[in-house]
Amino acid sequence: VQLVESGGDLVQPGGSLTLSCKTSGFNLDYYAIGWFRQAPRKEREPVSCISAGDGTTNYADSVKGRFSISRDNAKKTVNLRVNSLKPEDTAVYYCAAKPLGAASYDFWGQGTLVTVSS
């Protein structure tokens, strides 16, 4: 099982990025995928998630209207489009996979760094 994030970069405030989570070793159809982030000296926090099946999405209040999560099961990829970036969005962003019926995320990627700075 593997999740590999990519797309992190240094961007100016107001900029945009697309973060990708490439999965392998499991059937993505049966897993919810979540994006989390951890800023320096802060605890990891949930950002967004997308369910298996009907693809229901959820967002943290701090990113609603700015971030958008999507999944392509055929490509085994889940993307997080991040728009209107703010300095407080600076963090390492992680994706994680949770199987149907599970209470927690079982598999995690190594993270990709997003730095928002002028």
C-alpha positions as CSV (number, residue, x, y, z in Angstrom):
1,V,0.0,0.0,0.0
2,Q,1.4,3.3,-1.0
3,L,0.2,7.0,-1.1
4,V,2.5,9.5,-2.7
5,E,1.7,13.2,-2.5
6,S,3.1,15.8,-5.0
7,G,2.5,19.3,-6.1
8,G,3.7,21.3,-3.1
9,D,5.6,24.4,-3.8
10,L,6.5,27.9,-2.8
11,V,3.7,30.3,-3.9
12,Q,2.7,33.9,-3.3
13,P,-0.4,34.8,-1.3
14,G,-3.4,34.5,-3.5
15,G,-1.8,31.8,-5.6
16,S,-3.0,28.3,-6.4
17,L,-1.7,24.8,-6.5
18,T,-3.0,21.3,-7.2
19,L,-1.8,18.7,-4.8
20,S,-2.0,15.1,-6.0
21,C,-2.2,11.9,-4.0
22,K,-1.3,8.9,-6.1
23,T,-2.3,5.6,-4.6
24,S,-1.3,2.0,-5.2
25,G,-1.6,-1.4,-3.7
26,F,-5.3,-1.2,-2.8
27,N,-8.6,-0.6,-4.6
28,L,-9.3,3.1,-4.2
29,D,-13.0,2.5,-5.0
30,Y,-13.5,1.2,-1.4
31,Y,-11.6,3.9,0.4
32,A,-12.2,7.4,1.6
33,I,-9.3,9.7,1.1
34,G,-8.5,12.6,3.4
35,W,-6.2,15.5,3.2
36,F,-4.5,16.7,6.4
37,R,-1.9,19.4,7.1
38,Q,0.6,20.1,9.7
39,A,2.0,23.6,10.1
40,P,5.2,24.3,12.0
41,R,4.8,23.9,15.8
42,K,1.1,23.0,15.3
43,E,-0.8,19.7,15.5
44,R,-2.0,18.0,12.3
45,E,-5.4,19.0,11.3
46,P,-8.0,17.7,8.8
47,V,-8.4,19.8,5.6
48,S,-10.8,17.9,3.4
49,C,-12.0,14.4,2.6
50,I,-13.9,12.6,0.0
51,S,-15.9,9.4,0.6
52,A,-15.8,6.1,-1.4
53,G,-18.9,5.4,-3.4
54,D,-20.8,8.7,-4.0
55,G,-17.8,10.9,-3.4
56,T,-19.3,13.1,-0.7
57,T,-16.9,15.8,0.2
58,N,-16.2,17.7,3.4
59,Y,-14.0,20.7,4.2
60,A,-12.6,22.4,7.2
61,D,-14.2,25.8,7.8
62,S,-10.8,27.5,7.2
63,V,-10.6,26.3,3.6
64,K,-14.3,26.2,2.5
65,G,-14.7,28.0,-0.8
66,R,-11.0,28.0,-1.5
67,F,-10.1,24.3,-1.7
68,S,-11.6,21.6,-3.8
69,I,-11.1,17.8,-3.5
70,S,-11.7,15.3,-6.3
71,R,-11.0,11.7,-7.1
72,D,-10.3,9.7,-10.2
73,N,-10.5,6.1,-9.3
74,A,-9.4,5.0,-12.7
75,K,-6.2,6.9,-12.3
76,K,-6.0,6.0,-8.6
77,T,-5.5,9.6,-7.8
78,V,-7.1,12.1,-5.5
79,N,-6.4,15.8,-6.1
80,L,-6.8,18.8,-3.8
81,R,-7.0,22.1,-5.6
82,V,-6.0,24.9,-3.3
83,N,-6.9,28.4,-4.4
84,S,-6.5,31.9,-2.8
85,L,-3.7,30.7,-0.7
86,K,-2.9,32.5,2.5
87,P,0.3,32.5,4.6
88,E,-1.5,30.5,7.3
89,D,-2.0,27.7,4.7
90,T,1.7,27.0,4.9
91,A,2.1,23.4,6.0
92,V,3.1,19.9,5.1
93,Y,0.0,18.4,3.4
94,Y,-0.7,14.7,3.8
95,C,-3.2,12.3,2.2
96,A,-4.5,9.3,4.0
97,A,-6.8,6.4,3.1
98,K,-9.6,4.9,5.2
99,P,-11.3,1.7,4.2
100,L,-15.1,1.5,4.1
101,G,-16.5,1.0,7.6
102,A,-13.3,1.9,9.3
103,A,-13.1,4.5,12.0
104,S,-9.6,5.8,11.2
105,Y,-7.2,6.4,8.4
106,D,-5.0,3.4,8.0
107,F,-2.5,4.5,5.4
108,W,-0.6,7.7,5.1
109,G,1.7,9.4,2.6
110,Q,4.9,11.2,3.4
111,G,3.6,14.6,2.7
112,T,4.2,17.5,0.4
113,L,5.3,21.0,1.5
114,V,3.2,24.1,0.7
115,T,4.8,27.4,1.5
116,V,2.8,30.6,1.0
117,S,5.0,33.6,1.2
118,S,5.8,36.8,-0.6
